[in-house]
Amino acid sequence: WLAEAVRAGRVGAGLRVLDASWYPPKERNARQEFKERHIPGASFFDIEECRDKSSPYDFMLPSESHFADYVGGLGVSNDTHVVVYDGDEVGTFYAPRAWWMFRAFGHKEVSVLNGGFKNWVKEGHPVTAEVTQPTPAVFKARLNRALVKTFEEMVQNVSSLKFQVVDSRPEGRFRGTELDQGLESGHIPGAVNIPFHSFLSETGHEKSIEEIQEIFREKKVDLSKPLTATCRKGVTACQIALAAFLCGKRDVAVYDGSWSEWFHRAPPHYKVSEVKRSKA
């Protein structure tokens, strides 16, 4: 339906399309790629700008006022339907983080473009290099704390087991057998590993709801009970939240600091790894 809306010129105050791509700086330049080619009428959602820049950890949630000002500047009001996408080769990588951020700040009308920009182009839908300037809008943000977990809550949960924890990183990083972008890896005690790409098909689309439910079942994750997702820096964890959302579970929390915070702050015995650690 997005292709129809774009062709009909319906992108505007009621419908905003956001490119939330981010790539490691040496690999690709997301902003430059946006300037060269994007969905007509789309704006660039810069995850580097829309974050808590005072935090030592990557991509932590910004304040309510920072988020409100930023998305208001992209023409998003509380009545706008937002569609997010990214250009990653896997189909969808950073877009679910933007989707979750909107939901965390109280915005329900937000969708992820299934299959991402890669499939949009492959299917022959329109693209442009023309950058449009949206009319600024007023957005009121209210953080829904139920969707965000802090370090302290995660520590308490190791003993209280009030909620299930799913870690979306690759198996080697979860087990501690390979470095996690320079950090020694491992996982939070009690966490279950479901690498985020498990939910994506070979073409980069989300798998069917039945397939997603089966993946959770196989890992003994009960979608009727509280669930928190974690990863390296709070990005691919949002894919767990999105997959559960598609199954009707709308209250999955994300541990915003994820492994990058846990590694630096948790006591050694709270870092489970198959590799013997240095005493760092």
N, C-alpha and C positions, 0 to 999 in steps of 0.2 A: 504493500500500500504506500510505502514511502516513495517509490518511483513514480506512482500516479500523482502523489501530492506535489512532488518536485516539478513534474511536467506541467501540472495545473497551476503552478505558481503559488502554492498554498504555504510556502515557508515564509514565516513572518511572526507577528506577535503571538499567534496561537500555536505555532509549531516552529521550534528551533532545532536545527541539526548541528551537532557539535563533534568535531574531530578531536578525539582525546589521545591521539598517538603520542608515544614517547619511545625513544630508542637510546641505547648506549651511545654517547656522543661520537665515538670513533666509527660507529657502524652506519648510522643513518641520521639525517637531520629532519626531524618531524615537521618543524615550522616551515622549512624550505620546501619540503615535499607538499605541504598543504598549499603553499603559494602557487606551486606548479600545477596541482591537480587535486580537486576535492569535489564533493557533492555540491551542486549549485545551491547557493544560499547558506551554506554551512559556515560556521565560525570555528576558530581554533581554540580549544579548551586546553590551556597550558598548565599541566599538572605541576610544573616547576614553580609557577606563580601562585596557584591556588593551593597553598599548603602553609604549614606553620614553619616559617623560615628561621624561627628562633630555636627550634628543636635540633638536637644533634642527630636525630634519626631522619631518614628519607621520607618524604611524602606524608608526614603526619597531618591530620585534619587541621585546617585553619580555624580561626575563631568564627562565630556566627556572623559577625559584622564583615569580616574579610570575605567569607564565602558569598554573602548577600551582595556586597559591592561588586565582587568579581563577576558573578553570573548575571547580575543586573546590567553590567556593562556589555554583556553578550546578548542583551535583549530578552533575558528570561525573567518573567514575572511568576507569581504563584499560580497563575492560570495557564501557563504555557505547557504544552506537551513537548518534552525534550527527548530527542533521539540521539544517542551517542554511538560513535563507531571509532575504530582505529584501523591503521593500515598494516598491522603486523602480519607476517607470513603465516602464522598459525590460524589466522582468521579473526580471532578476538583475544586481546591481551590486556590493554590498559582501559578499554571502554567499560568493563564491569566496575572498575575502581571509581570512575566518574559517576556511573549509575548508582553505586552504593553511596557515594558522597551526597548526591542529591537526596536519596532516601534518608540518609542519616540527618540531613538538615530539614527533614519534614516534607519533602516534595515527592508526591506519589506518582504523578504523571510523567514517568521517565521510562524509556525503553532502550534496549541495546539492539543495534542492527545485526540481525542474525547472519553470520558468515563474513561480516566486516566489509571493508572497502575492497579487499582482494576479490571477493565474489561479486560485489556491486559492479566492478569493472568487467569481470569475466562474463557477467550476464548482459553486458552491453547497455547498462543504464547511463544516464548523462553525467558527465564530469565537466569541470570548468577550471580555468586559472583566474577567473574574475573574483576578486575579493570584495564581498559586500560588507558595508558598515551597518550593523543592526542599530535600530533606535534603542537607546538605553531604556531599561524598565526598572521598576521597583520590585525587589524580591525581599521577602521577610523570612529569615532563617531561624528555625528553632531546633536545636540539637536534640535528637531522640537518643538519650543515653542508653536505652535498651539495645541499640544496634552497635554500640562501641564498647569494647572491653579495654580496661587499663592493665598495666603491669601488676598492680596490687590485687586486682580481681583474679588475674590469672594465677598468681602465687597462692591465693586462698583456695582456689579451685583444685590445686594439686592434692590437697588433703580432703576438702569438702566434697569434691566430685559433683558439684551442683549442675554442671553442664558438660556436655560432650565437647571434645576438641578435635577438629579435623585440620590437618596440615596439608597444604596443597603443593608443597615443593616436590621436586623429583626424588625418587626413592633413595638415591645415594646421599643426597644432602640431609634427608630425614634420618637415615641410619648413621650418618656421621662418617661415611666412607669417602666422601669427596668434599672438597672445599666449597663453601657457599659464597661466591663472589669475594674471595679473600678472607672470609671468616672461617674458623673451625666450625664444623656443622654438627648436627644432632637434633634432638627435639625435646619438647616439653613433656614431662612425665604424663603418661596416660593418653597422649595424643594418638590419633589414628591417621595413617597416611593415605590420601587419595590425590595423586598428582593431578593438577588442574586439567591437563590435556586429556585425561580420561573421559571428560564430558564433551569433548569435541570430536566430530567425525573427521574422516580423512580430508574432506573438502573444507573443513574449518567452520562448519555449522554446528550448532548445539545438537547433541543426540536427542532422540525422542524421550518423552517423559518416562515411558516404560523402561527404556535403557538406563536412564539416570536413576530411577528408583531402584533398579536392580544393582547398580554400582554401590549405592548407599547400603542396600541390604547385605550385599556380599561382605562389606566391611563392618557389618553389625552396627551401623549408625541408625538410630531410631529418630525419624523425622517428626515424631509426635512429642519429642522431648527437647529441652533447651540445647542449643548447639552454637558453638563459636568456631570461627575459621581463623587460621593463622597461616603465615608463609614466611617470606624473608623480610618484606617491608610493607605488608598490608595491601599488596596489589593483587596477586593471583588468588589470595584468600577470598576476594570478592567474587571469583568465579564459583566458589563453593556456595556462597550466598545466593548467587544468581541461579545455579542449578537447583538448589533447594526451593527457591522462589517459584521456579517453573513447576515444581511438584506441589505447590500450594503452601509451602512453609515460608512465611514472609518475615520471620523474626530472627533470622540468623545474625548473630553479632560478629563483628570482625575485631580481632585483637590488632589495634592500629600499629603498635610498635613492632609486633611480630618478632622473628628471630633476631633481627638487628638490635632490638632493645633487650630481649631476653638474654642474649649472649653476653652483653655488657653488664647486666644488672642482677641476673639470677645467681644464687649460690651454685658452686660446682656440682653438687649432687642433684640439682634440678636441671642439669643438662645431660640428657641421655644420649650416649653415643657408643657405637661398637668399636671405636678407636680410642686407645688410652690417650688421655689429654696431657698436655703440659700443665704445670700448676698455675697457669696464667689467671 
